[in-house]
């Protein structure tokens, strides 16, 4: 079990918080919650809803067809220019909330005393290797050191002002209480530290439909590649459950980040066609 007084070493637990965690044998990179309840902030109904959606999501992550070469390559091509234009945007002490396998280590630069901490309640992904396609595209990042900590973004066990960067990538919609997650992210950021949210979004009602998003265009895209067609069939047959707690528009995301007290806000549409937005902001000094 980690030393509860070691708050100045990664993952920078708050005073006494480390006592709730244990290190399973043979997993020096993984800290799991012990007997203490996880997600105690959730009421019974919300906990049941979250668990059902999390089970659907984990089932999805275990299906190799969901990570075919065509779709993984497409997503990689979306993220690559965003991070390379800002390199090293992920630098120093980085907390990746809901980060799963920690894929974004690919664009992380540790610097002199950096660390990469993934905080996620989905421990199923901590203990199973990523699909082969993710390893091919993100392999050099996956080889970088990281620490994986079980837990919800709504109740981070870390001390105040511990991190240089907090990122939340394609995870805010899986959280039970997104505003609380953002408030916790602000708390653990150092003054001047950076928040990076990457999130899928839905287009505002009444707005023109972006090119390539019509039903005909989406159907043509699926039918153009047998790997995508196979994925679509499996989605229809085996993954009909809703894995998301929320769906956001761009204005929803903008308002939540502002309400959490972040400054120097900027947003980049990574893909209008696929509805992917990046929000960058800072904790005021």
Beta strands, then each sheet from edge to edge (+ up, - down):
strand 1: 21-22
strand 2: 30-33
strand 3: 90-91
strand 4: 93-97
strand 5: 108-109
strand 6: 115-120
strand 7: 147-150
strand 8: 163-169
strand 9: 189-200
strand 10: 262-271
strand 11: 276-283
sheet 1: 1+ 2- 7- 6- 4- 8- 9- 11+ 10-
sheet 2: 3+ 5+
end
